[in-house]
Amino acid sequence: MHGDLETDHDVLVTLHRFTLATAEQLHQLHGGTALIKQTQKRLTRLHADGLADFVTLPQAGRAKAWHLTAQGAAVAATFPEARRPTAQVLDGEQLAVRHGREHLLDVGRIHSAFVAEARARGEDCGPLDLLPAPELPAGGGVYRPAAELAYTAGTGEERHRLRAFVERHRPGVGAEETAAQLAACARVWEQAGEDGAGRAWERRWRSFPRLLVVLIGTAAAGVRGAVADLRLAAEENPAVAEMLTAVPVGAARIEDLVQRGPSAPVWHPLDGRSGRPCGWTEL
């Protein structure tokens, strides 16, 4: 999947997992050194073969968001890479109803930013290293972040695996929803292991994933207020406040993340410490 030009197989697998993606996003994930028109030609051919279709987005430029047809989904489902490693499998229609078109495309933009940076730094984060809407047990309930990210940092013998939960936050619109997501994440973090020994998550990960809150629709001047509101929401819930003393958590505008990269100082820590913005690995 990392050659100079994606294959039909790669694009079908990605669309199966992510539901919607623009040609630009697919090119960022799979295009290599080829021109974007090669990706557009491939999508046109998949459309002609009845495997992919598109919706026209209302934004300026009338970009297309691509998705699989029923036939394309049936073909992609036969590929081992397309199988989601979760107990519950949601099809594209269910995900679209739950999250909406804008949500799905934003998750793709976030993932593309991590993939682009990994390639530039000689690290590893591939097209399938982000799992949209996983379902994790959370103290009798479930926690469904927008996505779970896996990233291999470093090079040579110094490589190490990093993980993060990604949340999408719209200040002033989804404050209560984001607070509920933070609380659900805290339940995953504090859930006891079998027979009360340790934490349940320790059987799954060496260290608990970072929590990255991506601000959507926030002007640069509004970041400070949005971060302050998120900190208030964290302080209001004792379990969340306790989690933040042990788990790296930060917030960043999606525009800053995409334009400057995840390792740029665009992340504002949510644990209340008075530090400057930092890269996501420095939270």
C-alpha positions, 0 to 999 in steps of 0.5 A: 500500500505504500507504492507510487500509486495505489491499487484498486484493492487499497482504495476499496479497503480504505473506503470500506473502513472510512466510509467516505473520503475525498480524492485528495484524502485518498491520494494523501494516503495512497498516491505516493509520488504520482499526480492526483489526477491518477487517483481521480482516474482510478476513482472514475474507473471504480465508478464505471465498474459499479464499485464506487459512487460519490456525493457532491459536497456543498462547500466551495469547489463542489468537491466529491466525497467517495463511498462504496456501492453495495457491490463495492462493499461486498467485494471489499468485505472479502479482503482480510484487511477490511475486517475491523478488529472489533466485536461490533461491525458497523456498515457505512450507512450506520456510520453515516447516520450516527456521525454525519458526513462532516464528521467522517471527512474530518476523521479522514483529514486528521488521519491524513495529517498523521500519515503525511508526517510519518512519511516525512519523518521516516516513521510509520503510520499507514492508511489502516492505522486509524480505526474509526469508531471503535467500541471499548468496554467502559465500566458496564457501558461502552466508549466509542471515540471518533477513532483510535490511532496507532503510530510507530515513532522513531527509526531503527532500534529506537522505534516505539509504538504510540496510541491515541484516542481521537475525539472531534469537538465543536465548541459551543455545540458539542460541549456536553457530548465531549464531556460525556466522551471524556467521562466514558474514556475515564471509565475505560482507564479506571476499570479494574482488571479481573479479580480487581487486580490492576486495570483492565486496559493493562491487558491490552496496551503497555500504556494507556493511549493519549487522548487527542481532542480536535477542535472543529469550527474554531477560529484561531482567536477562540482556541484559548476559550475552547481549551478553558471550557474543556478544562472546566468539563474535565475538572467537573468530573472527578474521574476525568480529573484523576485520569488527566493526572496520568494520561496525556490529553491535549486539544488542537484546531484541525486547521493547525493540525493539518497545516503544521503537522501533529508534532508541531506545537499546536496541542494545548494540554488539558491537565491544567498545567500552564505550559505552552502548546506542544507536539502530540508526543510531548503532552 
